[in-house]
């Protein structure tokens, strides 16, 4: 698998007849290790190990309704009160991060109402803080460690 711009993490991998599978520690099951899934697994570990997020407050690959259309987010981090603190959009390493990517996560966040956003392709990471009053986001140098209380 491709080396990403994250610390080194250990993953449970296994091979089936035609696929490599990676264990998703949030969903508690093996999933096909696509390039995007490789980025998602690293991002989850980054949130848990570096940002000290509780795994019990992370959710991966769930459907939401965005302006009447079914969509699926990559990662959401919750506060203990159930409010959403973070939405993460993961792309495969070969997929460039463009304005379309930020537009996508902004559409998701219109429904989810998170305080912070993260967009990553595993090589480049972008962090944003929402300003709901002005209906815009501003870029941050790094993702803050959240006190999710």
N, C-alpha and C positions, 0 to 999 in steps of 0.2 A: 504494500500500500504506500501511497505517496506520503512523504514527510511534510508535515504541516507546521505552521507558525504557532505552535502551542508547546508547552512543556511536554516531556515524554510521559505518556501514561501507559499502563498495562491494560490490555483488553483480552477478553476471552473470545477466541476465534475458533471456528471449526469449519471443516470443508465437507460439503455434500457432493453429490455426483457432478453438478455443474456450477455450484456457487460457493463462495466463502460467506459464512455467517458470522455476525458479531453479536455478542450478548448486550442487549440494551438493559442497563441497570435500573432504569426508571420503569419501563414496560415489563421487566422481568421475563424476557424471552429473547431468543435468537431471531435476528432479522437479517435479510440479505445485505451484505456489506457493499452497497453501492458507493460511489465517490461522495455523494451527498450524505449518506448515512455515516461514513467515516468522519466527515466534518462534524455532524451532529453528535456523534459519540465523544469526540474530542471536546466539543463545546460543553456538553453536559459535565464532563470531568473537570473542565476549567471552572465552571460555576461551582461545583462541589469542592474541589480541592484548593483552588486559588482564591475564590470569592467567598468560600465557606457557606454557600447556600445549602440548606437542608434538602436532601433528596426527596423527602416527603412533601416538599413545597414546589417541586418541579413537575411539569407535565409535558409529555412529548407526543407530537403527531395526533392532535385531536381536531375534529371537525367543528367549525363555527359557521354561523350564518352571517355573511357580509353583504348588506344591501340586497337581501333576498337570494343570494347565491351561496351554495355550499363551498367552503374553502377549508383548507387544513393548515394549521400553523405548525411550526417546527418545535419550538420550545417556549413554554410560559413558566415564569417564576411567580409564585403567589406569596402574599403576606399571610401570617397566621389568621388574620381576620377575613381571609377569602378574597381580598382585593388583589388585583394583578399588579405586580411591581415591575415585571420585565417581559418583553416579547422578543424572541430571537428568530431571525430568518437565516437559514443556512443554505448555502449554494455549494455545488461541487467546485473543487479547486480550479477547474478549467473554465468556470463560468465567471466572467468579469462582473464586478459590482458596479451597477449603473444607476442612473436616476430611476429607471423602471423598478429596480430592486427596492429602493427607498419608497417609491410610490406604493409598491405592494405591501410593505410592512405598515405603512401609514394607513392604508385601507383596512388592514386587519386591526390596527390599533384604534381606528375609529369606533369599532365595536368593542374591543377589549379594554381600552382606556388605561393602559399601563403608564407608569411614570418614566420608564426607561426603555430604550430599544437597542438591540444589537444586531448588526448585519455582518455576516462573515462567509467567506468561501474557504476558510481554513488557512489562507495565506495572508489575507487582508481582513482586519477587523475594524468595524466602525461602531461607535457608541454614541447614543443620543439621549438627551433629556427632553421630555415633553414640556411645553408651555401651553397648557390648555386654554388659558385666557386669550392668548394671541393665536391659538390654533396652529402652532408650528413647533419644530424641534430644533435644538441646537446641539452641535457636536461637542463631545467630550474627549479628552485625551485617553481616558481609561474608564472602564466601568467601575462605579463605586461598589464597595462592599456594602451590602444592604443590611440594615437593622430592620428586619421584617417583623416589627412588633406594632 
